[in-house]
Amino acid sequence: MAKDLEKSSAVNKAKDKKPAEKKKRKHFWTYFKDMFTEVKKVTWPNKEDMRSYTISVVSFVVVSAIVVGLMDFGLTALMTWLTGTDGLPSLLSGLVG
């Protein structure tokens, strides 16, 4: 009997709760105003940091391009050796006609 009473009181409590009110949407320009306010709070890197970051990114891209190019060259040579074809010219002739 006590369990039934607990269940019914839990159900009543759930019914008593009102649905959460929806947040009001901000005006279109208010959104951008708030966004620019947040952007002003950002700590931007100085020239030395930017130079260092740029060199790091460019170096990584160059090294990655070299690695991918060497892998492409090596796999092309391997496939040419395995299939006994002339490589790209025979592949293109097969595709073009």
ZISUL-V845496 format. One record per residue. N is the residue number from 1. SS is DSSP state (alpha for helix, beta for strand, coil for the rest). Layout:
# ZISUL-V845496
((N,SS) (N,SS))
This chain:
# ZISUL-V845496
((1,coil) (2,alpha) (3,alpha) (4,alpha) (5,alpha) (6,alpha) (7,alpha) (8,alpha) (9,alpha) (10,alpha) (11,alpha) (12,alpha) (13,alpha) (14,alpha) (15,alpha) (16,alpha) (17,coil) (18,coil) (19,coil) (20,coil) (21,coil) (22,coil) (23,coil) (24,coil) (25,coil) (26,coil) (27,coil) (28,alpha) (29,alpha) (30,alpha) (31,alpha) (32,alpha) (33,alpha) (34,alpha) (35,alpha) (36,alpha) (37,alpha) (38,alpha) (39,alpha) (40,alpha) (41,coil) (42,coil) (43,coil) (44,coil) (45,coil) (46,coil) (47,alpha) (48,alpha) (49,alpha) (50,alpha) (51,alpha) (52,alpha) (53,alpha) (54,alpha) (55,alpha) (56,alpha) (57,alpha) (58,alpha) (59,alpha) (60,alpha) (61,alpha) (62,alpha) (63,alpha) (64,alpha) (65,alpha) (66,alpha) (67,alpha) (68,alpha) (69,alpha) (70,alpha) (71,alpha) (72,alpha) (73,alpha) (74,alpha) (75,alpha) (76,alpha) (77,alpha) (78,alpha) (79,alpha) (80,alpha) (81,alpha) (82,alpha) (83,alpha) (84,coil) (85,coil) (86,coil) (87,coil) (88,alpha) (89,alpha) (90,alpha) (91,alpha) (92,alpha) (93,alpha) (94,alpha) (95,alpha) (96,alpha) (97,coil))
